[in-house]
Amino acid sequence: MKILSIGTWVCGIGGALIIITGLVSLVTQQTFFGLRHAVNYFHVANSVLLLGILCLLARQACIMNHPKKDA
């Protein structure tokens, strides 16, 4: 479950960085990574953030299906 937690954090931070890059591209009218339209950044960020949500839900499902046993 630790890998799902790490995946959630990585996807969340990655999505935020992509959104910030898109905003900078929109404000400065510069092309980064060969992308001419700022909307493309938000499409990619959407997919990355959905992957993060999927990791979070999978982690919660693992926790609910395998509760810790009291000793």
CHARMM internal coordinates of N, CA and C (Angstrom, degrees):
IC EDIT
DIST 1 N 1 CA 1.4415
DIST 1 CA 1 C 1.5212
ANGL 1 N 1 CA 1 C 111.03
DIST 1 C 2 N 1.3268
ANGL 1 CA 1 C 2 N 114.70
DIHE 1 N 1 CA 1 C 2 N -20.48
DIST 2 N 2 CA 1.4612
ANGL 1 C 2 N 2 CA 118.88
DIHE 1 CA 1 C 2 N 2 CA 179.15
DIST 2 CA 2 C 1.5317
ANGL 2 N 2 CA 2 C 110.25
DIHE 1 C 2 N 2 CA 2 C -63.32
DIST 2 C 3 N 1.3384
ANGL 2 CA 2 C 3 N 116.99
DIHE 2 N 2 CA 2 C 3 N -38.13
DIST 3 N 3 CA 1.4643
ANGL 2 C 3 N 3 CA 120.38
DIHE 2 CA 2 C 3 N 3 CA -179.63
DIST 3 CA 3 C 1.5282
ANGL 3 N 3 CA 3 C 111.31
DIHE 2 C 3 N 3 CA 3 C -65.28
DIST 3 C 4 N 1.3340
ANGL 3 CA 3 C 4 N 117.64
DIHE 3 N 3 CA 3 C 4 N -33.20
DIST 4 N 4 CA 1.4607
ANGL 3 C 4 N 4 CA 120.26
DIHE 3 CA 3 C 4 N 4 CA 177.09
DIST 4 CA 4 C 1.5248
ANGL 4 N 4 CA 4 C 111.18
DIHE 3 C 4 N 4 CA 4 C -69.85
DIST 4 C 5 N 1.3261
ANGL 4 CA 4 C 5 N 116.47
DIHE 4 N 4 CA 4 C 5 N -36.02
DIST 5 N 5 CA 1.4703
ANGL 4 C 5 N 5 CA 119.76
DIHE 4 CA 4 C 5 N 5 CA 176.83
DIST 5 CA 5 C 1.5213
ANGL 5 N 5 CA 5 C 110.60
DIHE 4 C 5 N 5 CA 5 C -65.55
DIST 5 C 6 N 1.3170
ANGL 5 CA 5 C 6 N 115.54
DIHE 5 N 5 CA 5 C 6 N -43.45
DIST 6 N 6 CA 1.4654
ANGL 5 C 6 N 6 CA 119.57
DIHE 5 CA 5 C 6 N 6 CA 178.82
DIST 6 CA 6 C 1.5265
ANGL 6 N 6 CA 6 C 110.23
DIHE 5 C 6 N 6 CA 6 C -65.02
DIST 6 C 7 N 1.3349
ANGL 6 CA 6 C 7 N 116.94
DIHE 6 N 6 CA 6 C 7 N -41.47
DIST 7 N 7 CA 1.4649
ANGL 6 C 7 N 7 CA 120.74
DIHE 6 CA 6 C 7 N 7 CA 177.53
DIST 7 CA 7 C 1.5141
ANGL 7 N 7 CA 7 C 112.65
DIHE 6 C 7 N 7 CA 7 C -61.25
DIST 7 C 8 N 1.3169
ANGL 7 CA 7 C 8 N 116.62
DIHE 7 N 7 CA 7 C 8 N -38.49
DIST 8 N 8 CA 1.4642
ANGL 7 C 8 N 8 CA 120.94
DIHE 7 CA 7 C 8 N 8 CA 177.81
DIST 8 CA 8 C 1.5266
ANGL 8 N 8 CA 8 C 110.77
DIHE 7 C 8 N 8 CA 8 C -62.93
DIST 8 C 9 N 1.3252
ANGL 8 CA 8 C 9 N 116.50
DIHE 8 N 8 CA 8 C 9 N -46.67
DIST 9 N 9 CA 1.4646
ANGL 8 C 9 N 9 CA 120.55
DIHE 8 CA 8 C 9 N 9 CA 179.41
DIST 9 CA 9 C 1.5281
ANGL 9 N 9 CA 9 C 112.00
DIHE 8 C 9 N 9 CA 9 C -64.13
DIST 9 C 10 N 1.3212
ANGL 9 CA 9 C 10 N 116.58
DIHE 9 N 9 CA 9 C 10 N -43.22
DIST 10 N 10 CA 1.4651
ANGL 9 C 10 N 10 CA 120.21
DIHE 9 CA 9 C 10 N 10 CA -179.37
DIST 10 CA 10 C 1.5199
ANGL 10 N 10 CA 10 C 110.66
DIHE 9 C 10 N 10 CA 10 C -63.40
DIST 10 C 11 N 1.3186
ANGL 10 CA 10 C 11 N 117.32
DIHE 10 N 10 CA 10 C 11 N -44.82
DIST 11 N 11 CA 1.4645
ANGL 10 C 11 N 11 CA 120.63
DIHE 10 CA 10 C 11 N 11 CA 179.70
DIST 11 CA 11 C 1.5328
ANGL 11 N 11 CA 11 C 111.32
DIHE 10 C 11 N 11 CA 11 C -65.94
DIST 11 C 12 N 1.3099
ANGL 11 CA 11 C 12 N 117.11
DIHE 11 N 11 CA 11 C 12 N -40.23
DIST 12 N 12 CA 1.4651
ANGL 11 C 12 N 12 CA 120.29
DIHE 11 CA 11 C 12 N 12 CA 178.80
DIST 12 CA 12 C 1.5144
ANGL 12 N 12 CA 12 C 112.51
DIHE 11 C 12 N 12 CA 12 C -63.85
DIST 12 C 13 N 1.3243
ANGL 12 CA 12 C 13 N 116.38
DIHE 12 N 12 CA 12 C 13 N -46.83
DIST 13 N 13 CA 1.4662
ANGL 12 C 13 N 13 CA 120.42
DIHE 12 CA 12 C 13 N 13 CA 179.69
DIST 13 CA 13 C 1.5232
ANGL 13 N 13 CA 13 C 110.27
DIHE 12 C 13 N 13 CA 13 C -68.27
DIST 13 C 14 N 1.3430
ANGL 13 CA 13 C 14 N 116.92
DIHE 13 N 13 CA 13 C 14 N -41.06
DIST 14 N 14 CA 1.4629
ANGL 13 C 14 N 14 CA 120.07
DIHE 13 CA 13 C 14 N 14 CA 178.01
DIST 14 CA 14 C 1.5206
ANGL 14 N 14 CA 14 C 111.77
DIHE 13 C 14 N 14 CA 14 C -61.93
DIST 14 C 15 N 1.3195
ANGL 14 CA 14 C 15 N 117.34
DIHE 14 N 14 CA 14 C 15 N -43.48
DIST 15 N 15 CA 1.4608
ANGL 14 C 15 N 15 CA 121.05
DIHE 14 CA 14 C 15 N 15 CA 177.46
DIST 15 CA 15 C 1.5208
ANGL 15 N 15 CA 15 C 112.27
DIHE 14 C 15 N 15 CA 15 C -61.85
DIST 15 C 16 N 1.3255
ANGL 15 CA 15 C 16 N 116.43
DIHE 15 N 15 CA 15 C 16 N -40.49
DIST 16 N 16 CA 1.4717
ANGL 15 C 16 N 16 CA 120.26
DIHE 15 CA 15 C 16 N 16 CA 178.63
DIST 16 CA 16 C 1.5263
ANGL 16 N 16 CA 16 C 110.75
DIHE 15 C 16 N 16 CA 16 C -65.22
DIST 16 C 17 N 1.3263
ANGL 16 CA 16 C 17 N 117.11
DIHE 16 N 16 CA 16 C 17 N -41.05
DIST 17 N 17 CA 1.4639
ANGL 16 C 17 N 17 CA 120.11
DIHE 16 CA 16 C 17 N 17 CA 178.73
DIST 17 CA 17 C 1.5304
ANGL 17 N 17 CA 17 C 111.63
DIHE 16 C 17 N 17 CA 17 C -65.31
DIST 17 C 18 N 1.3273
ANGL 17 CA 17 C 18 N 116.83
DIHE 17 N 17 CA 17 C 18 N -38.23
DIST 18 N 18 CA 1.4615
ANGL 17 C 18 N 18 CA 119.96
DIHE 17 CA 17 C 18 N 18 CA 178.01
DIST 18 CA 18 C 1.5221
ANGL 18 N 18 CA 18 C 110.61
DIHE 17 C 18 N 18 CA 18 C -66.11
DIST 18 C 19 N 1.3265
ANGL 18 CA 18 C 19 N 117.57
DIHE 18 N 18 CA 18 C 19 N -39.24
DIST 19 N 19 CA 1.4668
ANGL 18 C 19 N 19 CA 120.86
DIHE 18 CA 18 C 19 N 19 CA 177.61
DIST 19 CA 19 C 1.5171
ANGL 19 N 19 CA 19 C 110.59
DIHE 18 C 19 N 19 CA 19 C -64.75
DIST 19 C 20 N 1.3193
ANGL 19 CA 19 C 20 N 117.55
DIHE 19 N 19 CA 19 C 20 N -42.82
DIST 20 N 20 CA 1.4673
ANGL 19 C 20 N 20 CA 120.99
DIHE 19 CA 19 C 20 N 20 CA 178.34
DIST 20 CA 20 C 1.5218
ANGL 20 N 20 CA 20 C 110.47
DIHE 19 C 20 N 20 CA 20 C -63.04
DIST 20 C 21 N 1.3341
ANGL 20 CA 20 C 21 N 117.06
DIHE 20 N 20 CA 20 C 21 N -41.97
DIST 21 N 21 CA 1.4627
ANGL 20 C 21 N 21 CA 120.45
DIHE 20 CA 20 C 21 N 21 CA 177.26
DIST 21 CA 21 C 1.5254
ANGL 21 N 21 CA 21 C 110.73
DIHE 20 C 21 N 21 CA 21 C -61.72
DIST 21 C 22 N 1.3327
ANGL 21 CA 21 C 22 N 117.16
DIHE 21 N 21 CA 21 C 22 N -40.20
DIST 22 N 22 CA 1.4636
ANGL 21 C 22 N 22 CA 120.99
DIHE 21 CA 21 C 22 N 22 CA 177.19
DIST 22 CA 22 C 1.5191
ANGL 22 N 22 CA 22 C 112.22
DIHE 21 C 22 N 22 CA 22 C -64.17
DIST 22 C 23 N 1.3249
ANGL 22 CA 22 C 23 N 116.50
DIHE 22 N 22 CA 22 C 23 N -39.78
DIST 23 N 23 CA 1.4690
ANGL 22 C 23 N 23 CA 119.58
DIHE 22 CA 22 C 23 N 23 CA 177.93
DIST 23 CA 23 C 1.5215
ANGL 23 N 23 CA 23 C 111.64
DIHE 22 C 23 N 23 CA 23 C -66.20
DIST 23 C 24 N 1.3324
ANGL 23 CA 23 C 24 N 116.73
DIHE 23 N 23 CA 23 C 24 N -41.14
DIST 24 N 24 CA 1.4703
ANGL 23 C 24 N 24 CA 120.46
DIHE 23 CA 23 C 24 N 24 CA 177.63
DIST 24 CA 24 C 1.5260
ANGL 24 N 24 CA 24 C 109.65
DIHE 23 C 24 N 24 CA 24 C -63.63
DIST 24 C 25 N 1.3205
ANGL 24 CA 24 C 25 N 116.77
DIHE 24 N 24 CA 24 C 25 N -41.87
DIST 25 N 25 CA 1.4600
ANGL 24 C 25 N 25 CA 121.03
DIHE 24 CA 24 C 25 N 25 CA 178.34
DIST 25 CA 25 C 1.5252
ANGL 25 N 25 CA 25 C 110.87
DIHE 24 C 25 N 25 CA 25 C -63.22
DIST 25 C 26 N 1.3123
ANGL 25 CA 25 C 26 N 116.65
DIHE 25 N 25 CA 25 C 26 N -38.84
DIST 26 N 26 CA 1.4597
ANGL 25 C 26 N 26 CA 120.99
DIHE 25 CA 25 C 26 N 26 CA -179.87
DIST 26 CA 26 C 1.5292
ANGL 26 N 26 CA 26 C 111.51
DIHE 25 C 26 N 26 CA 26 C -67.20
DIST 26 C 27 N 1.3273
ANGL 26 CA 26 C 27 N 116.34
DIHE 26 N 26 CA 26 C 27 N -42.64
DIST 27 N 27 CA 1.4682
ANGL 26 C 27 N 27 CA 120.73
DIHE 26 CA 26 C 27 N 27 CA -176.91
DIST 27 CA 27 C 1.5247
ANGL 27 N 27 CA 27 C 111.38
DIHE 26 C 27 N 27 CA 27 C -73.13
DIST 27 C 28 N 1.3165
ANGL 27 CA 27 C 28 N 117.26
DIHE 27 N 27 CA 27 C 28 N -43.17
DIST 28 N 28 CA 1.4697
ANGL 27 C 28 N 28 CA 120.70
DIHE 27 CA 27 C 28 N 28 CA -174.38
DIST 28 CA 28 C 1.5252
ANGL 28 N 28 CA 28 C 113.46
DIHE 27 C 28 N 28 CA 28 C -88.54
DIST 28 C 29 N 1.3362
ANGL 28 CA 28 C 29 N 117.27
DIHE 28 N 28 CA 28 C 29 N -10.38
DIST 29 N 29 CA 1.4592
ANGL 28 C 29 N 29 CA 122.59
DIHE 28 CA 28 C 29 N 29 CA -177.87
DIST 29 CA 29 C 1.5314
ANGL 29 N 29 CA 29 C 112.07
DIHE 28 C 29 N 29 CA 29 C 58.88
DIST 29 C 30 N 1.3259
ANGL 29 CA 29 C 30 N 117.41
DIHE 29 N 29 CA 29 C 30 N 30.25
DIST 30 N 30 CA 1.4601
ANGL 29 C 30 N 30 CA 123.52
DIHE 29 CA 29 C 30 N 30 CA 176.78
DIST 30 CA 30 C 1.5214
ANGL 30 N 30 CA 30 C 108.99
DIHE 29 C 30 N 30 CA 30 C -99.58
DIST 30 C 31 N 1.3326
ANGL 30 CA 30 C 31 N 115.97
DIHE 30 N 30 CA 30 C 31 N 152.40
DIST 31 N 31 CA 1.4560
ANGL 30 C 31 N 31 CA 119.88
DIHE 30 CA 30 C 31 N 31 CA 175.96
DIST 31 CA 31 C 1.5232
ANGL 31 N 31 CA 31 C 108.78
DIHE 30 C 31 N 31 CA 31 C -99.74
DIST 31 C 32 N 1.3101
ANGL 31 CA 31 C 32 N 117.04
DIHE 31 N 31 CA 31 C 32 N 125.39
DIST 32 N 32 CA 1.4484
ANGL 31 C 32 N 32 CA 123.26
DIHE 31 CA 31 C 32 N 32 CA 176.35
DIST 32 CA 32 C 1.5213
ANGL 32 N 32 CA 32 C 107.66
DIHE 31 C 32 N 32 CA 32 C -111.94
DIST 32 C 33 N 1.2988
ANGL 32 CA 32 C 33 N 117.17
DIHE 32 N 32 CA 32 C 33 N 139.47
DIST 33 N 33 CA 1.4612
ANGL 32 C 33 N 33 CA 123.38
DIHE 32 CA 32 C 33 N 33 CA 176.60
DIST 33 CA 33 C 1.5285
ANGL 33 N 33 CA 33 C 112.31
DIHE 32 C 33 N 33 CA 33 C 58.12
DIST 33 C 34 N 1.3113
ANGL 33 CA 33 C 34 N 117.15
DIHE 33 N 33 CA 33 C 34 N 24.52
DIST 34 N 34 CA 1.4608
ANGL 33 C 34 N 34 CA 120.51
DIHE 33 CA 33 C 34 N 34 CA 178.12
DIST 34 CA 34 C 1.5190
ANGL 34 N 34 CA 34 C 114.97
DIHE 33 C 34 N 34 CA 34 C 76.71
DIST 34 C 35 N 1.3215
ANGL 34 CA 34 C 35 N 118.55
DIHE 34 N 34 CA 34 C 35 N 8.86
DIST 35 N 35 CA 1.4625
ANGL 34 C 35 N 35 CA 121.94
DIHE 34 CA 34 C 35 N 35 CA 178.75
DIST 35 CA 35 C 1.5245
ANGL 35 N 35 CA 35 C 109.10
DIHE 34 C 35 N 35 CA 35 C -92.40
DIST 35 C 36 N 1.3234
ANGL 35 CA 35 C 36 N 116.26
DIHE 35 N 35 CA 35 C 36 N 122.03
DIST 36 N 36 CA 1.4644
ANGL 35 C 36 N 36 CA 120.65
DIHE 35 CA 35 C 36 N 36 CA -175.73
DIST 36 CA 36 C 1.5279
ANGL 36 N 36 CA 36 C 113.07
DIHE 35 C 36 N 36 CA 36 C -86.81
DIST 36 C 37 N 1.3132
ANGL 36 CA 36 C 37 N 116.44
DIHE 36 N 36 CA 36 C 37 N -26.49
DIST 37 N 37 CA 1.4619
ANGL 36 C 37 N 37 CA 119.91
DIHE 36 CA 36 C 37 N 37 CA -176.02
DIST 37 CA 37 C 1.5233
ANGL 37 N 37 CA 37 C 109.65
DIHE 36 C 37 N 37 CA 37 C -113.39
DIST 37 C 38 N 1.3136
ANGL 37 CA 37 C 38 N 116.35
DIHE 37 N 37 CA 37 C 38 N 133.14
DIST 38 N 38 CA 1.4637
ANGL 37 C 38 N 38 CA 121.31
DIHE 37 CA 37 C 38 N 38 CA -177.66
DIST 38 CA 38 C 1.5246
ANGL 38 N 38 CA 38 C 111.78
DIHE 37 C 38 N 38 CA 38 C -66.18
DIST 38 C 39 N 1.3145
ANGL 38 CA 38 C 39 N 117.70
DIHE 38 N 38 CA 38 C 39 N -23.02
DIST 39 N 39 CA 1.4660
ANGL 38 C 39 N 39 CA 121.04
DIHE 38 CA 38 C 39 N 39 CA -179.31
DIST 39 CA 39 C 1.5251
ANGL 39 N 39 CA 39 C 110.84
DIHE 38 C 39 N 39 CA 39 C -61.65
DIST 39 C 40 N 1.3242
ANGL 39 CA 39 C 40 N 117.68
DIHE 39 N 39 CA 39 C 40 N -31.65
DIST 40 N 40 CA 1.4621
ANGL 39 C 40 N 40 CA 121.19
DIHE 39 CA 39 C 40 N 40 CA -179.41
DIST 40 CA 40 C 1.5230
ANGL 40 N 40 CA 40 C 111.46
DIHE 39 C 40 N 40 CA 40 C -60.14
DIST 40 C 41 N 1.3247
ANGL 40 CA 40 C 41 N 117.81
DIHE 40 N 40 CA 40 C 41 N -35.16
DIST 41 N 41 CA 1.4638
ANGL 40 C 41 N 41 CA 120.90
DIHE 40 CA 40 C 41 N 41 CA 177.84
DIST 41 CA 41 C 1.5226
ANGL 41 N 41 CA 41 C 110.79
DIHE 40 C 41 N 41 CA 41 C -62.66
DIST 41 C 42 N 1.3134
ANGL 41 CA 41 C 42 N 116.32
DIHE 41 N 41 CA 41 C 42 N -40.01
DIST 42 N 42 CA 1.4562
ANGL 41 C 42 N 42 CA 120.20
DIHE 41 CA 41 C 42 N 42 CA -176.76
DIST 42 CA 42 C 1.5270
ANGL 42 N 42 CA 42 C 111.81
DIHE 41 C 42 N 42 CA 42 C -73.81
DIST 42 C 43 N 1.3239
ANGL 42 CA 42 C 43 N 117.54
DIHE 42 N 42 CA 42 C 43 N -28.94
DIST 43 N 43 CA 1.4603
ANGL 42 C 43 N 43 CA 120.27
DIHE 42 CA 42 C 43 N 43 CA 173.94
DIST 43 CA 43 C 1.5272
ANGL 43 N 43 CA 43 C 110.39
DIHE 42 C 43 N 43 CA 43 C -66.34
DIST 43 C 44 N 1.3195
ANGL 43 CA 43 C 44 N 116.31
DIHE 43 N 43 CA 43 C 44 N -43.15
DIST 44 N 44 CA 1.4690
ANGL 43 C 44 N 44 CA 120.62
DIHE 43 CA 43 C 44 N 44 CA 178.76
DIST 44 CA 44 C 1.5237
ANGL 44 N 44 CA 44 C 110.14
DIHE 43 C 44 N 44 CA 44 C -67.39
DIST 44 C 45 N 1.3287
ANGL 44 CA 44 C 45 N 117.43
DIHE 44 N 44 CA 44 C 45 N -43.28
DIST 45 N 45 CA 1.4612
ANGL 44 C 45 N 45 CA 121.15
DIHE 44 CA 44 C 45 N 45 CA -179.95
DIST 45 CA 45 C 1.5230
ANGL 45 N 45 CA 45 C 110.79
DIHE 44 C 45 N 45 CA 45 C -61.65
DIST 45 C 46 N 1.3165
ANGL 45 CA 45 C 46 N 117.40
DIHE 45 N 45 CA 45 C 46 N -37.51
DIST 46 N 46 CA 1.4549
ANGL 45 C 46 N 46 CA 121.39
DIHE 45 CA 45 C 46 N 46 CA 178.19
DIST 46 CA 46 C 1.5227
ANGL 46 N 46 CA 46 C 110.26
DIHE 45 C 46 N 46 CA 46 C -59.84
DIST 46 C 47 N 1.3250
ANGL 46 CA 46 C 47 N 117.06
DIHE 46 N 46 CA 46 C 47 N -45.97
DIST 47 N 47 CA 1.4630
ANGL 46 C 47 N 47 CA 120.71
DIHE 46 CA 46 C 47 N 47 CA -179.89
DIST 47 CA 47 C 1.5179
ANGL 47 N 47 CA 47 C 111.67
DIHE 46 C 47 N 47 CA 47 C -64.83
DIST 47 C 48 N 1.3162
ANGL 47 CA 47 C 48 N 117.26
DIHE 47 N 47 CA 47 C 48 N -41.16
DIST 48 N 48 CA 1.4680
ANGL 47 C 48 N 48 CA 121.03
DIHE 47 CA 47 C 48 N 48 CA -179.39
DIST 48 CA 48 C 1.5275
ANGL 48 N 48 CA 48 C 110.34
DIHE 47 C 48 N 48 CA 48 C -66.77
DIST 48 C 49 N 1.3189
ANGL 48 CA 48 C 49 N 117.20
DIHE 48 N 48 CA 48 C 49 N -41.60
DIST 49 N 49 CA 1.4603
ANGL 48 C 49 N 49 CA 119.94
DIHE 48 CA 48 C 49 N 49 CA 179.26
DIST 49 CA 49 C 1.5292
ANGL 49 N 49 CA 49 C 111.52
DIHE 48 C 49 N 49 CA 49 C -67.97
DIST 49 C 50 N 1.3341
ANGL 49 CA 49 C 50 N 117.64
DIHE 49 N 49 CA 49 C 50 N -35.57
DIST 50 N 50 CA 1.4650
ANGL 49 C 50 N 50 CA 119.90
DIHE 49 CA 49 C 50 N 50 CA 175.54
DIST 50 CA 50 C 1.5238
ANGL 50 N 50 CA 50 C 111.00
DIHE 49 C 50 N 50 CA 50 C -65.56
DIST 50 C 51 N 1.3203
ANGL 50 CA 50 C 51 N 117.47
DIHE 50 N 50 CA 50 C 51 N -36.14
DIST 51 N 51 CA 1.4600
ANGL 50 C 51 N 51 CA 120.76
DIHE 50 CA 50 C 51 N 51 CA 175.52
DIST 51 CA 51 C 1.5302
ANGL 51 N 51 CA 51 C 110.63
DIHE 50 C 51 N 51 CA 51 C -63.92
DIST 51 C 52 N 1.3272
ANGL 51 CA 51 C 52 N 116.57
DIHE 51 N 51 CA 51 C 52 N -38.51
DIST 52 N 52 CA 1.4610
ANGL 51 C 52 N 52 CA 120.56
DIHE 51 CA 51 C 52 N 52 CA 175.83
DIST 52 CA 52 C 1.5174
ANGL 52 N 52 CA 52 C 112.31
DIHE 51 C 52 N 52 CA 52 C -63.92
DIST 52 C 53 N 1.3283
ANGL 52 CA 52 C 53 N 117.05
DIHE 52 N 52 CA 52 C 53 N -40.50
DIST 53 N 53 CA 1.4608
ANGL 52 C 53 N 53 CA 121.00
DIHE 52 CA 52 C 53 N 53 CA 176.92
DIST 53 CA 53 C 1.5210
ANGL 53 N 53 CA 53 C 110.44
DIHE 52 C 53 N 53 CA 53 C -64.24
DIST 53 C 54 N 1.3322
ANGL 53 CA 53 C 54 N 116.36
DIHE 53 N 53 CA 53 C 54 N -40.20
DIST 54 N 54 CA 1.4576
ANGL 53 C 54 N 54 CA 120.46
DIHE 53 CA 53 C 54 N 54 CA 177.26
DIST 54 CA 54 C 1.5308
ANGL 54 N 54 CA 54 C 111.08
DIHE 53 C 54 N 54 CA 54 C -60.70
DIST 54 C 55 N 1.3193
ANGL 54 CA 54 C 55 N 117.61
DIHE 54 N 54 CA 54 C 55 N -42.93
DIST 55 N 55 CA 1.4757
ANGL 54 C 55 N 55 CA 121.05
DIHE 54 CA 54 C 55 N 55 CA 177.43
DIST 55 CA 55 C 1.5264
ANGL 55 N 55 CA 55 C 110.70
DIHE 54 C 55 N 55 CA 55 C -61.86
DIST 55 C 56 N 1.3155
ANGL 55 CA 55 C 56 N 116.44
DIHE 55 N 55 CA 55 C 56 N -41.18
DIST 56 N 56 CA 1.4588
ANGL 55 C 56 N 56 CA 120.66
DIHE 55 CA 55 C 56 N 56 CA -179.94
DIST 56 CA 56 C 1.5225
ANGL 56 N 56 CA 56 C 110.98
DIHE 55 C 56 N 56 CA 56 C -64.47
DIST 56 C 57 N 1.3268
ANGL 56 CA 56 C 57 N 116.99
DIHE 56 N 56 CA 56 C 57 N -44.76
DIST 57 N 57 CA 1.4682
ANGL 56 C 57 N 57 CA 120.43
DIHE 56 CA 56 C 57 N 57 CA 179.48
DIST 57 CA 57 C 1.5273
ANGL 57 N 57 CA 57 C 111.54
DIHE 56 C 57 N 57 CA 57 C -66.62
DIST 57 C 58 N 1.3306
ANGL 57 CA 57 C 58 N 117.29
DIHE 57 N 57 CA 57 C 58 N -37.59
DIST 58 N 58 CA 1.4670
ANGL 57 C 58 N 58 CA 120.33
DIHE 57 CA 57 C 58 N 58 CA 177.83
DIST 58 CA 58 C 1.5213
ANGL 58 N 58 CA 58 C 110.32
DIHE 57 C 58 N 58 CA 58 C -65.16
DIST 58 C 59 N 1.3151
ANGL 58 CA 58 C 59 N 117.14
DIHE 58 N 58 CA 58 C 59 N -38.80
DIST 59 N 59 CA 1.4701
ANGL 58 C 59 N 59 CA 121.13
DIHE 58 CA 58 C 59 N 59 CA 177.76
DIST 59 CA 59 C 1.5230
ANGL 59 N 59 CA 59 C 110.57
DIHE 58 C 59 N 59 CA 59 C -63.47
DIST 59 C 60 N 1.3284
ANGL 59 CA 59 C 60 N 116.52
DIHE 59 N 59 CA 59 C 60 N -43.59
DIST 60 N 60 CA 1.4642
ANGL 59 C 60 N 60 CA 120.15
DIHE 59 CA 59 C 60 N 60 CA 179.33
DIST 60 CA 60 C 1.5290
ANGL 60 N 60 CA 60 C 110.97
DIHE 59 C 60 N 60 CA 60 C -65.18
DIST 60 C 61 N 1.3378
ANGL 60 CA 60 C 61 N 117.40
DIHE 60 N 60 CA 60 C 61 N -37.82
DIST 61 N 61 CA 1.4629
ANGL 60 C 61 N 61 CA 120.55
DIHE 60 CA 60 C 61 N 61 CA 178.06
DIST 61 CA 61 C 1.5253
ANGL 61 N 61 CA 61 C 110.67
DIHE 60 C 61 N 61 CA 61 C -65.20
DIST 61 C 62 N 1.3206
ANGL 61 CA 61 C 62 N 117.30
DIHE 61 N 61 CA 61 C 62 N -39.17
DIST 62 N 62 CA 1.4685
ANGL 61 C 62 N 62 CA 120.78
DIHE 61 CA 61 C 62 N 62 CA 177.61
DIST 62 CA 62 C 1.5195
ANGL 62 N 62 CA 62 C 110.84
DIHE 61 C 62 N 62 CA 62 C -64.00
DIST 62 C 63 N 1.3115
ANGL 62 CA 62 C 63 N 116.84
DIHE 62 N 62 CA 62 C 63 N -40.58
DIST 63 N 63 CA 1.4656
ANGL 62 C 63 N 63 CA 121.25
DIHE 62 CA 62 C 63 N 63 CA 179.82
DIST 63 CA 63 C 1.5306
ANGL 63 N 63 CA 63 C 110.15
DIHE 62 C 63 N 63 CA 63 C -65.57
DIST 63 C 64 N 1.3297
ANGL 63 CA 63 C 64 N 117.48
DIHE 63 N 63 CA 63 C 64 N -41.12
DIST 64 N 64 CA 1.4633
ANGL 63 C 64 N 64 CA 120.43
DIHE 63 CA 63 C 64 N 64 CA -178.20
DIST 64 CA 64 C 1.5271
ANGL 64 N 64 CA 64 C 111.82
DIHE 63 C 64 N 64 CA 64 C -71.83
DIST 64 C 65 N 1.3288
ANGL 64 CA 64 C 65 N 118.37
DIHE 64 N 64 CA 64 C 65 N -33.39
DIST 65 N 65 CA 1.4629
ANGL 64 C 65 N 65 CA 121.49
DIHE 64 CA 64 C 65 N 65 CA -177.57
DIST 65 CA 65 C 1.5181
ANGL 65 N 65 CA 65 C 113.01
DIHE 64 C 65 N 65 CA 65 C -82.75
DIST 65 C 66 N 1.3010
ANGL 65 CA 65 C 66 N 117.92
DIHE 65 N 65 CA 65 C 66 N -21.11
DIST 66 N 66 CA 1.4569
ANGL 65 C 66 N 66 CA 121.62
DIHE 65 CA 65 C 66 N 66 CA -178.75
DIST 66 CA 66 C 1.5270
ANGL 66 N 66 CA 66 C 110.25
DIHE 65 C 66 N 66 CA 66 C -129.12
DIST 66 C 67 N 1.3159
ANGL 66 CA 66 C 67 N 117.72
DIHE 66 N 66 CA 66 C 67 N 71.50
DIST 67 N 67 CA 1.4771
ANGL 66 C 67 N 67 CA 118.73
DIHE 66 CA 66 C 67 N 67 CA 179.89
DIST 67 CA 67 C 1.5247
ANGL 67 N 67 CA 67 C 110.87
DIHE 66 C 67 N 67 CA 67 C -67.71
DIST 67 C 68 N 1.3115
ANGL 67 CA 67 C 68 N 115.06
DIHE 67 N 67 CA 67 C 68 N 151.96
DIST 68 N 68 CA 1.4804
ANGL 67 C 68 N 68 CA 119.71
DIHE 67 CA 67 C 68 N 68 CA 177.92
DIST 68 CA 68 C 1.5258
ANGL 68 N 68 CA 68 C 108.94
DIHE 67 C 68 N 68 CA 68 C -70.77
DIST 68 C 69 N 1.3201
ANGL 68 CA 68 C 69 N 114.54
DIHE 68 N 68 CA 68 C 69 N 137.85
DIST 69 N 69 CA 1.4662
ANGL 68 C 69 N 69 CA 120.05
DIHE 68 CA 68 C 69 N 69 CA 179.23
DIST 69 CA 69 C 1.5246
ANGL 69 N 69 CA 69 C 109.11
DIHE 68 C 69 N 69 CA 69 C -88.37
DIST 69 C 70 N 1.3196
ANGL 69 CA 69 C 70 N 115.40
DIHE 69 N 69 CA 69 C 70 N 136.70
DIST 70 N 70 CA 1.4587
ANGL 69 C 70 N 70 CA 119.96
DIHE 69 CA 69 C 70 N 70 CA 176.24
DIST 70 CA 70 C 1.5169
ANGL 70 N 70 CA 70 C 108.71
DIHE 69 C 70 N 70 CA 70 C -78.76
DIST 70 C 71 N 1.3265
ANGL 70 CA 70 C 71 N 114.84
DIHE 70 N 70 CA 70 C 71 N 135.80
DIST 71 N 71 CA 1.4752
ANGL 70 C 71 N 71 CA 119.06
DIHE 70 CA 70 C 71 N 71 CA -177.61
DIST 71 CA 71 C 1.5036
ANGL 71 N 71 CA 71 C 112.26
DIHE 70 C 71 N 71 CA 71 C -89.61
END
COOR INIT
IC SEED 1 N 1 CA 1 C
IC BUILD
